[in-house]
């Protein structure tokens, strides 16, 4: 019992970070109506800013390609702390004014993916500046703050109590601010009904900016304070927003005390699980305790709460009805498909091996984007777990082949069935929730798949390792990347496997295009637009959601199988959470409602054609993530229907050529002479 209480105290540090970030999430949602996935990245930004000023006297500007700016000798603690928070505040102002301010009347999907864009951008810039390794962050608290407190016969660093006290004070201050001040009452009024707030003389845009800045400053403060107790890197603090999202969801994005309390509870649960892993009865593999148990617990708790509670987020009144990305019905399918398949097939045969590999990766990535088109673009369900389902299918192919001796084609079929079943299980909460709540659930599921599934040494690929996948053989014929082909193909991988990926994309591309024009596709669009109206029209939103989740999981699992064969192994790094968020970004940039949008977005995927071009130009692949993050924010604001929504004749170079041609014709035409 004493040990259990001790680990409760030890879990206060991580609980303070999660609880504090959940406070920032509630702040941002109350002010701007957005569950900001970038809050953790802002905390990381503040920590790195403070680190560079204190250790090197350099200013870290979160801009692509801008190096650290030397500003003299290492700074003292207080000015470095203030400047770091000022940088966080400036980022908050720019994000609210330039992005969120232009999305006032947009759908929750648009606001959510905009925050994903900021997360990817800040994380990629941090990787560009500091690499992926960890740094030793300087301490903010006084030197004697490292004193030990004797509790339960052992010692606990007193910074755990200090962090807990800071978050508790911040919680009380926010409760007082939002209940008893004019600013707080104005924020609550604008959150409840923006249109009515404007009529009473309030300024929702200014209120949104103030709340965003306050949330970003709070996040930066937490990052600076907590970084010395954990590893300062571009990932750890940034992804702490995922459990914080769960805590804020439990608080319905409205209650500061519940959000902070749930965050502390998550930190304590994680600490207690660390203690329980020392017990002999705790499940283990190879003498090592199973990883990711805490993430699995978080996911199951969130799923149980959502199944019981149903739709949990309050709706915000606005001046206009939010507009979802347009989902146009494809007018011509056969001819573009024939031309595209012919061109791609020829390229697979006649190009060099590196181009062929990039093209194959592009084709597989297009399948992942197609799964997002079905579930998010056509049905309106924000799912961030698609790449995780692909990872499950790829891992199943490996285990079936290595451990059970079940190879191609039965092995991939069983793997696709397993991953599709997981996708349908995720659909169960979607029968009662939608929108942001579902996004939080699916991203928690994505983390659980990565840490508890793929990183698991017992049934997964193992942390930092990979599970081998043998070449697929059909009646003795090797049809994998090393399969035989006439000698003119120019090296490995041969065109054989690329042509199979092309065939898979053709089948599912035609399926999704036909789905949009079919009766079930019309039902999906009706559910996306208004579930209540769809139910009133006897459409059946539950059945439509299950079909959409099942079909999208099927497409994603096929992509996972192809990825496994393409790389000849399944590694957790291929199907991690950040990569899953990147695919959402690429699909949205291309156009998350159309097949051509999925193909356009797949060009940006890791290892795809654009990545190959950047490698040949000696451009760091980190810039691809920066392009994805910035492109996502720009796309949400200025081109919500995706880049593929622009016809060739509407592109700026084509419009310029048409203008010049018309001008030349007008000047050369004979002029009529009036009498």
N, C-alpha and C positions, 0 to 999 in steps of 0.2 A: 504493500500500500504506500509505503514511504517513497519507493522508487517511482511509482505512478505519479504521485504529487510532485516529485522532483522534476520529472519530464514535462509536467504541465508548466512549470516555471521556465524550463529551458525552451519550450515552444513559444514563449511570448515574443521573441525577436521576429521569427517568421510570421507569427500571427499579427504582430504590429504592422508589418509591411502589407500583408494581405488586407487587414482591416483598414489601414490608412488609405490604400488604393481604392478600396470599396467606397470610402467616404468621397474620394474624388470622383468616382463614377456616379454616385448619387448627385453630387454637385452639378456635374456636367449634364446629367439627364434632366435635372430640374430646370436648369437654365436654358439649355439648347435643344433638349429633346433627343439627345444622341447618347447611346451607350458606347463610350469612347474606348475602343480597344487600344488606343495609343497612350493611355494614361501610364502604363508600365514603362513604355519607351521614353516618356517624358521624365519619369523618375530616373531612368538610366542616363538620360541626357544631363540632368542636374548633377548626378554623381560623377560623371566623366568631366563635366565642366569644373567642378570643385577640385577634382583630382589633378587636372592639368594646371590650374592656377596655383594650387598649393605645392605641387612637386616640381614643376618646370617653369612657372611664371608664363604660361602660354594660354591664349584664349582659344577655346574650341567653338568655332562657328559651324552650326549644323547645315552646311551648304556643300553640295557635291563638288569635289575637286579643289576645295579651298583648304590649304594646309593649316596647321596650328600656327597662330600668330603670336610671336614672342612679345611680351609686354613687360619685360624686365626680370628681376629676380623673383623667386617664389614668393607668393603673397602670404600675408597673415591670414588667420582663419576667418575673421569677421568680414573683411572686404571680399575675400574669395567666396564666402557663403552668400553674400548679398548679390554679387555679380552673377553667380550661378542661377540664383532665383530670378534675377532680371532677364537672363537669357530664356528661361522657361516661360516667363510672363510674355515676352515678345513673341515667342513661338505660339503661345496661346492666342494672342491678339491676331496674328497673321492667319492662323488656322480658322478662327471664328469669323473674321471679316472676309477673307478671300474664299473660304470654302463653305463653312456652315451657314454664313449669311446668305449665300446664293442658293442654299438648299432648304430654305424655310418651308417651302410648299412641296418639297420632294418627299418621296416615300421613305419609310424607315430603312429599307434596303439601301437606298442611295447614301443616307447618312452613315450607316454602318460601314459600308465599303469605303467611304471617304476616310473614316478613322483607321481602317485597315491600311489604306494608302499611306497615312502619316506614320503608322507603326513600321511598315516595311521600309519607308524612306529613312527614318531615324536609325533604325537598326542597321540598315545597309551602310549608312554614312559612318556609324560607329565601327563597323567591321573594317571599313576602308581606312579609318584613322588608326585604330588600335589593334586590329587583327581579331582573331577569335579566342585568343587565350585570355586568362584572367589577370587582373592587376590587383595590387595591394593598395586598397583605398586608405587615405589618411583619416585619422579619427577627428571627429568634430567635438566630441565631449571633452571636458577637462581631463588632464592626465590621471587624476585620482579616480576617474570614473571606471577604471578597470579594476577597482578594488573588488574583492570577493565577499559575498554575503553568505554566512553560514546558515544553511537551512536543511532540516531533516538529516542532520549528521554529515552533510557534505557542503560543498561551496557552489555558489551560482554567481556568475558575473553580474554586477549590479546594473550594467547597461540594459539588461532585460527589463528590469523594473522601470528604468528611465524611459525606454521606448514605449512601454505600456502606458506610463503616465502621460507621455506626450500625446499619444493617440486618444486617450480618454479625455484629456483637456481639449483637444481639437474637436472631439465629438460633442462635448458640452458647449463649446463655443459656437459650433455650427447650429446646434439646437436652439440656443438663445438667439443667434443671428436670424434664423429663419422663422422663428415664432414671435419675436417681440420687437423687431425692427422694421422700419418702412421698406428697406431693401428686401428683407426676407419675405414680407407679405406681398410685395410686388412680384417677386420671383414665383411664389406659389400661385398667385393669380394668373400670371402669364402661362405657367405650366398647365393650369386647369383649363383655361380657355383664352387663347391668344387673341382671338377676334374681340372678345369682350374687354380684354385688358387694353387694347388699343383705343376702344371707344371711351374708356375711363381716363384716358390721358397718359397711360404708361407707354414706355418705349421698349418693346420686347427685344429688339436688336441690341440695345445697350445692356439690357439685363442679361442677355445671352453672353455677350462679350465679357461682362464682369464675372459671371459665374465660371466661364471657361478659364479665364485668367486665374481666378481663385483656385480652381481645381488643379491647374498646371503648377501653380506655386506650391500647393500642398503636396503634389506628387514629387516635385523636385526636392522639397524638404525631406520627405521620407527617403528618397533615393540617397541623398547625401548622408543621412543619419544611419541608415541600415547597411550601406555598402561595406563599411569596415568589418561587419560581422559575417559577411558572405563574400562570394567571389564577384568582383567587379568585372563583368564582361558584357558583350552586346546582347546576351540572351537571357541570363538568369533573372535579372530584375524586370526586363521587358516582358517576359512571359509570366511573371507573377500576376499579371492582370487577369489571367484565365481563372484561377481560383477566386480572385477578387470579384470577377464577374458573377460567379456563383453566389458569393456572399451578398452582393448587391441585388441579385435576382431574388434571393430569399427575403430581402427587405423590400421587395417590390419597387426598388429604385426610388423610394420615398422616405424611408426611416433611417436616419443617421445612426441611432443607437443599435438597431437590429443589424445594420450593415457592418458596423465595427465589431459587434459581438460575434456575428457569424464568421468574420475574418479571423478573430482571435481563436474561435473554436476550430477553424480549419488548421491553423498553425499548431494548436495543441494536439489535434488528431494526428498530424504528421509526426510530431515529436513522440507521441505515445507509440506509434507504429515502429519508430526507430528503436524504442525500448523493447517492444515485443519481439522484434527481429532477433534479439539476443537469446530468446527462449528456444529450448530444444524442439518444442512442438511446432514452432513457426515454420510454414512451408519453405523449402529451400531447394536449390538445384546445384549439385556439385559443391556443396558446403557453403554456398552463398545464398542469402535470403532473397526471396523473390522481389524484384524491384517494382516500382509503380503501384504498390498496393494503395497508397493514399490517393493517387489519381483515380483509381478504379472506385474507391469509396466515394470520392467527390461526385463522380459521374452518376453512380447509383443513387446517391442522395438527391441530386438535382432531378434525376428522372422521376424518383418517387414523389418528390414535392410537386413537380409539374403535373404528373398524372392525377394527383389528388386535388391540386388547386385549380388547374386549368389555366386559362389566359390570365397572367399575373401583372402585366405592366399596365399602368394607367394610360389612357389615350389622351392626346393633347389636341385641343381645339385649334384650328388654323383657319386662315382666310380662304384658302383654296383646297380643293381635294387633291391629295398627293397623286402625282402621275407616275405610273410604273413605266419601265422601258417598253417601247413599242415591240410587239411581236407580230410582224407582218407575215402573211401567208405566202409561202414561196410560189411564184408564178411559173417558173421553169425549173425542172429538176433534172430531166434526162440529159439534155445537151450539156449543161455545165458539168454534170457528173462524168459524162463520157470524155469531155475535153480534159478535165482535171485528172482523171485516172490515166489517160493516155500520156499526158505530159509528165506526171509523177512516175509512172512506170518506166518511161524512157529515161528519166533522170536517174532512177535507181540502177539502170543497166549500164549507162554510158559514163556516169560521173565517177570521180575518184572515191576511194574508200571512206575518207573523212566526211565528204559531202553525203555519201550514202548513209553513214551512221547518223549524221545530224538529221537527215530527212526521215529516217526511221523513227528517231526520237520525236520528231515533230508529229508524225502520224499517230504515235501512241498517245502523246500529250493531247492531241485533238480529241481522242476518245474520252479522256478525263474531262475536258471542257464540254464535250457533248453531254456527259452525265449531269453537269451543272446546268446546261440548257434545259434539260427535262425537268429537274427538280426545282430550280430557282427561276429560270427564265419563263417557263411555261406554266408552272404550278404556283410560283411565288413563295416557296418554302426555302428559307435561308439555311442551307446545309453546308457546313464546313468540314464534313467528315469523309468526303468522297475519296480523297487520296488515301485515307486510312483504310477504307474498304478495298481499295486497290492493293494496299500492302497486305491485308489479310489474304486475299486471293493469291498473291505472289508467294507468300510464306506457305500457304497450303500446298501449292504446286511443288515447292521444294521438299516439304516434309513427306508428302505422298510419294514422291519419286525416290527419296533417299531412305526413308524409314520403312515405307510399305511396299516399295517396288512398283508403284502404280504410275506409269508414265503417260505419254501422249497416246491417244486423246482423252482417255478416261480421267486421268489426273486433273487436267485443266477443267473438265466438266464438273467434277466434284468440287474443285476449288471455287469455281464460279457460283455453284449452288450454296456453298458455305458462306461466302461473302455476301451474296444476295440475301440470305437469311438474316445476317447481321443488319443489313440495310432495312429490312422489313421490321426488325425489332426496334430500331431507332424510330421507325414511323409511328410506334405506339403512342409516345407522348405527343407527336404531331397531330394526333386525332383530337387533342384538347388544347394545344397551344400552337402558336404560329409566330412569325416575325422574329423579333429580337430574342424572345425566350427560347425559341427553337435554335437560333444561332448559338446561344450560350451553351445549350445542351450538346449540340453537335461538336462544338470546339472542345468541350470537356471530354466528350467521347473520343475525339481525335487524340488528345493528350493521353488518355487511358490506353488507346490502341498502341501508341508509340512506346510508352514507358512500361506498361504492364504486358503488352503483347509482343511487339517486335524486339524490345530490349531484353526480354526475358531469356535467360540462359537455358531454361527447362524446355520450353516449347517454341521460343522465338529464335531470332537470329543472334541474340547476345549483344551486350553493349559494345559498340565499336567493332563488332564482327560482321559476319555475313553467312547466310545459309546457302550452300551451293545448289545450283539448278542445272541438271544435265541437259544436253541438247535434245530437242524434241525430234522424235523419229516416228515416221508413219510408214508401216509395212517395211521397216528396215531402211527407209530413205530419210536421210538427215535433212530436215527442213528448217533448221535453226540458223543463226548468223554465220555458222561455218559450213552450211550445206553446200553441196556441189552445184556448180553453174559453169557455163562455157567460159573459156579462159579470158575473154576480153573484159571481164568485169573489173579487173585491176585490184585484187586483194580482198582481205577480210575486213568487215563482213561482206559476204556475197549478197547479190540481189535477192536470193531466195526468201529470206526472212522478211526483208523489206516489202516484197510483193504480198506476203501473207498479211502484214500489217495494213497495207494498202487495201486489200480485200476486206479486212475487218472494218476499216473506216468507211469504205463504200457501203457495206451492208448497214451499219448503224447510222451513217449519215442519211441514207435514203429512208431508213426507219423513222428517224427523228423528223425529217422533212415531211414525210407522209403523215406522221403523228399530228403535226400542227394543223393539217387540213382534215383530219379525221374527226368523227364525233367525240371520241375520248379526248382529243386535243382541245376541242371546243369546251368540253367540260372542265379541263384543266385551267383554261383561261378564265372561265367563269368563277372557279374557286379562287384563282389568283386575284381577281378583281374584287369579289365580295362573297365571302363564304355564306353569310346569312341569306343573301339574295339567291345564291346557287342552291342552298337547301330549300328555299321557298319555291324554286323552280323544279324541285324533285330531282336534282342532279346527284346528290349524295356526296358531300365533301370527304367523308371518311374513306369511301371506296376509291375515290379519285386519288387521295393522298397515298393510300397503300399502293396503288398501281404505279404512281409516279416514283415513290421511293424504291419500289422493287425494280422498275425499269432502269432508273438511274444507277442503282447499285449493280445491276447486271452489266451495264456499259462500263462502269468504273472497274469492276472485277475483271472484265476482259482486258482492260488496259493494264491492270496489275499483273495478269498472267503474261502478257506480251513483254512488259518491263522485266519480269523475272527471267524470261528466256533471252531477252536482249542483253542484259548485263551478266547473265550466267550465275547470278547470285541475288539474294535478297538481303539488303542491309537496312538498318533503321534510318540511316541518313538519307536514303532515297524516298522515304515516306514519312518525314518528320512534320511537325506542326507548322513550322514556318513555310515549308514547301507547299503544304495544303493551302495556307493563306495566299501564297504567291499564285497558285492556280486560280483561285477565285479572282484575284486581281487581273490576271491575264485574260480570263474568260470575260470579265466585265469590260475590259478595254476593247477587246475585239467585238463584243456584242453578245450578251448573255442570253439572248432570245432567238438566235438564228444559228443555222449550221455553218454558214460562212463566217459568222462571228467566232465560233469555236475554232475554226481552222485558222483564222487570223490571229486569235489569241495564242494558239499553240506555237506560233513562230517565236514567241517570246520565252517559251518554257526553257528550263535548264537543259543544256545539251542539244537544243534545237538549232535551226538554221541561223537565227540572228546571233545566238551565242557563238556559233562557229565563225561568223564574220568578225565578231568582236575579238575572238581569240587570234585570228589571222592578222588583225590590226594591232595586236598587243595591247588591247584594252582589257582592263581587269573585269572579270565576270561580276564583280560587285556592282558595277555600273548597270548591269542588267536588272538587279533588284531595285536600284535607285530609279531606273526608267520605269519599272513596274509600279513603284510607289507613287512617284510624281505623276506618271501617266494615268494612274487610277484616279487620283484627285482631280486632275484636269478633265478626264473623261466623264466623271460623275457630274461635274459642274457644266461643262460646255458641250459634251456629246454623250448624253445619258443612254442613247440607243446603241453606242459602240461605233468603233471606227468602220466596221464592215457595213454600217447602215448608209454610208456615203457611197453613192454610185460613182463609177469612174468619171462620168461626165460632170460630177459635182466637185471633183478634186480641184484644189487651187491651181495647179499647173495646167490642167485641162481647161479650166475657166479662163485663164490668162491667154492660152492659145486661141480659144474661140473668140475672145475679145479682140485680139490682134488681127485675126482673119476677118472679122466683121468690119473692123476699122479700115483695113486695107481695101476690102471690096467697096466700102462706101466712098473711099477717096478715088478709087479707079473708075467708079461708075460715072457715065456721062451725066453732066448737070443740065437740067432743063433751063432754057433761057426764056424768061417771061417776056411777053410782048410789051 
